[in-house]
Structures are given as structure tokens and as C-alpha cells.
Amino acid sequence: MLTIFAVSDGTGETAQRMADAAMTQFQNTMFEVVQRGDVLNEEQVRAVVQEAVTSGDAVILHTLVSHQLRHIILEECRLRGVDVFDLMGPVLDRLAGHLHLTPQEKPGLLEEMEMHDPLTRQIEAVEFAFQHDDGQNADDLSRAEVVLVGISRSKKTPLMLYMAYRGWFAANVPLIPEIPLPDSVLRVPSRRVFCLFTDPARLLELRRVRARQQNIPEEIYASTEQIRKEMLYAEHACAQHGWQRLDVTGKSVEELCQEIITLLGPSIRRYY
């Protein structure tokens, strides 16, 4: 099976769409597109090329705007025998010749331009959130800027919707010990995935209320043993995948949203 790595210093969505569009021209072909966004330095470039090497039959499509990183990925792929396609460099070079200008080589400028219409972005973000609530369409997280994970009643949906109404493309995925995580969650950069935790006693109260309202057996959903089991699973998953940990106990969604923005750091634009 062919593995196509869609590599970018932004989200990687452009390269992924190009790969998907190209592969529709080949019938009955097995392939996988692996998205690798936020590739911003030489170490990350080399890591992606190594990943392609270990994947066997793989090609790299990239939209890196930095001339230096484009040169590094080309040389590294030549050395490692990986086929690579530069989707951005030739276009930038040709346009620079016509315009007699030098490209800024700044990642994320297209996304910044799209942010100039806050209302349009808010509508799209809210629509995205409703489509990606509670694990829906979990195989399609390529546009997600923030992914919230956690066990039931850990405030995932309220926080996701609050962020969406402020223009963030947020999704949430439940952590359930018996159900494997979608691979797409693991492809999201770990710094953009936030694992939500809350006080076990408070969680027990919330679950008991929900169990009574929806006629869910408490021994299955709202027992101390079940909560302990699920919290241990969440702790292990958070540590294993290097996700950011967020304690939601006693905090408003406004506080939690600001905390997430702070943890994301200056590389993520503040949309409100």
C-alpha cells in the first residue's frame, strides 16, 4: 500500500487535498494519506523523512514555504531514497520572477488572511464543532486546531462549543477503555490535544445525575470503580501520547479556554 505524507509548516490541509485529488484518478488503489503539519525546523523535517523511510512504499508531498526547509527535505529525501514533491517552491519561484519580489516565507499567512472575516470563521467553526462532537467524524480532524479528549462528563462539549463560538476549530473525542482511539487523533500534533481531568467525587455526582435522567445502570456508568478505571485509562493515554493535561475542576469554560490559548503559545493565532 502506498503511503503519502502530506507535510506542511501549517496545517497540511493543502497537501492532503492535493494528494486526495490526485489519487481519485487511480481506481482500485490502496493508499493512505498521513498528514504532518507544523513542521517548522530541520529536526522535524528529518523525523518525517525517517517516518517515510520506515513506511516502505511512501512519497512525500509538501507545501513548506521556507527555502531552507525545502532544501533540507529535498537533500534528506535524496539521501534516504524517498520520492518527494515540492508543491509550493516552484510556484513561489515563478511568481517571484514575475513580480520581482521575494516571498515572505512566513507559514500560515493564508490562514491569517481568512481570519479577517470573523463572522465567517465563527460560523464555520461552530459548524465544524457540531460535526465533530463526541467523536463524530473522528477520522476527519485535519482542520482541528484543538482536540479535547476525556472521559464522560469531563466538560468536553461545553468547552468545545465555547471555543467554537470564538472562532476556534475545536473537536472532542471521548476516551473509552473498550474502544480504540481513531488513528486521526494520534496524527494531530500532541500540543494541540488536551486531555481533560476533573475531581473524581464531582465526576461521580455528575454521572449519578445523568444515570438517573437517562435510566443508565449506575453500576455500569456511575460507580466509583468504573470512574477509577476510566481515569486510569485517561492518565495512561495522556502520558503515552504526550497530550497536554488540563484540570477542569471548578473552572469556567472561559477560564479553560484562556488556559488552552496560553498553553498553545504564540505560534497559534488568537482569534478573538
N, C-alpha and C positions, 0 to 999 in steps of 0.2 A: 504494500500500500504506500502511495506517495504521501509524504508529509510536507506541507507548505508552511513555512514560518513567515507570518506577516509581522514585520519588525518596524518599529517607529519610535521616534523620540516624543511622540504624542500618544494618542490612544491606540494607534494601529488599525483603526477602523478603515481608513482609505485603502491600505494594503490588503486587508481582509476582503473588502468588497471587490477589489480588482481580482484577487485570487478566485473568489466565488464566481464572478462574472466569466472569467476565462474557463473555469472548469465546467461550466454549463455546456460548453461546446464539445465536450467529450462524453459520450454516452457509455453507460455501464462501467464507470471507472471508480475504483475505491480510492478515496483520498481524505485527508484530514487537514484542516487549516488551524494552526496553532498561533494564537495572537500573542505577541510580545511587545507591549507598549512601555513607555517611559525608559527607553534605552538612551541614556544620556552621557555615558562615559566609556572609555576603552575597555574597562573590566567587564561591563555589561555586554559589550559587543562580542568579546571573546567567549563569554559564557553562552550566548545564543548560538554562536558558531559551533561550539563544543556540543551543545544540545542537538544541533542538526547532524553533526557527525555521528553521534551515538544513536540517532533515529534510523540510520540506514539510508533508505532512498528518500532524500529530502532536498528541497530547494528553499532558498530564502528570497522573499520579495520585501524590499524595504523602501521607506519614504523618509530616510534620515536627511535633514536639511543641512547639517554640519558637514562642510567639506572634509574636515579632518576625520570625522567618524565614517564618512563614506569611503575614504581612502583606506582606513583601518579595516573595515569589514570586507572590502574587496581583496586586500592583501591576505587577510586571515583566511578567507574562503579559498583563495588560490593555493595557499599553503596546505590547507586541510582537505582539498578536493571536493569542496561544496559548491554547487551551482548557485549563483547569486544574481539577482536582477535589481538594478537601481531604478526605481520608478520616479524619483524626484530629481536626481542630479542632472540628467540630460535636458530636462525641461528648464530647470533653473539656468543652466549654462547657455542654452539657446536664447532664452528670454533676456538674459543679462547682456548678450551680444546685441540684440535689437534695441534694448532700452539704454544701453551704455551706462548701466548701473550695476552695483554689487549687491547681491542678496543679503538680507539681514542675518540669515542663518539662525533665526530665533524660533525654537519649537513652539507650537501651539498658537501661532498668530491667527490661523483660520478660526479656531475656536473662540479666540478673543473677539474677532470681528462679529461672529454670530451672537456674542453676548450683548451687542449694542441694542438689541431689541429685547428688553427684559420680559415683556408680556408674552412674546412668542416663546421664549425659552421657558417661562414658567408653565405655560400650557403644555409644552412638550414634556417637561419634567414631571408634571402631575400625571399625564397620560402614561408615561414610562413607569411611574411608581405603581399605578393601579395594575399595569400589565405584569409587574414583577413583584407583587406582594405575596408573601408566604410561600415562596418557592416557585411561583408560576413562571413559566418560560425561563426557567433557570439555565437552560442551555444557551441562552442569548443574553449575555451580560457584557457584550463588547462596548456598550455605551455607558455602562455604570461607572460613575465617579466614586461612589461609596456603596459598599455592600455590607449590610448589617446581618450578622448571624447570631443565633442564640436559641435557647430552648423556649418552649411555650411560655407566654406571659412575661417575657423579659423586655417588653416595651419596644419591640422591633417595628411594628406597623405605625404606631403614633409618631415615633421619631422619624421614620422614613417619609411619612406624609408631610411632616413639618418641614423637613429639608426640601422636599419636592416643591412645596408652595413657595419656597425661597430660591427656586431655580436650580437645585441640585438634582442630578440624575442619580437617584438612590434606589436600591433594591434590597429586599430582605429574604433570607433563606433560613428555614428552621433547622436546628440541629436535633436530629432524632437518631438515637443509638442504633436502631434497627435498619435505618435507611442510609445507604452510602451517599456521600456528598457528590453533587454533579461535578464533573471534571472542569466545567467552565468556572466554577467558584475558585478552584485551585489555580486557574490561569490568571485571575485578577491579581495585580501586584499586592503583596501582603499588606503594604502600608495603607491600602485603601479598603481593607476588610477589617471591620470592627466587631469583636465578639462581646456581646452584652451579658453582664452578670448582675444579679440582684441578691438581696439578703434572702436566705432560704426560708426564714419564718414569714417574711412578707410574701414570698412566692407561694408558700403553702396556703396563705389566706386567699390570694387571688385565684388560685386553682380550685379551691373548695367552692368559692362563689360560682365560678364558671361551671364546675361539675354539676352543681345543683340546678343552675339555669338551663343547662343543655342535657340533663339526665345522663351524664357520663359517670361510670362507676368510679368512686373516689379511690378505691384501692389500685386502680389502673393509672389514674391521672393525677390524683391529689393526695398521695401518700408520702410520708417522709422518706421512705425507702426509694420510691420512684424518683423523687426530686433529687435525692443524693446521687442516684445512679446517673441521671441526666446531667447534673452539674459536673460530675467527674468526667463524663464524656466530653463536655464542652471545654473543661480545663485542658484535657489532653489534646483535643483538636486545636485549640488556640496556641498551645505551646508547639505542637508538631508543625503547624503551618506558618508560624511566626506572625500571626494576626495581632492587631492592636487590641488591647484589653480595655474595656470600658465598664466601670461600675455605675449602674443606673439607679442605685438605691437612693430614694428620697430626692432625686433630681428632676427638674422640669425638662421638657423637651427643648426648651430654649437654651438651658444650660448645657445640655448634652450636645446640641448642635454646635454651639460655640466651642465646646471641648474638642469635638471632631475636627473642626476647621483648624484649631490650634495644632492638633496632632498631625494633620496633613502637611502643615508647613507652607512656606511661601511659594512652593512650586505649583500649588493649586490655586487658581484664581478665586477670589472671594466674589461671589455672585450677588451679594446683597449688602 
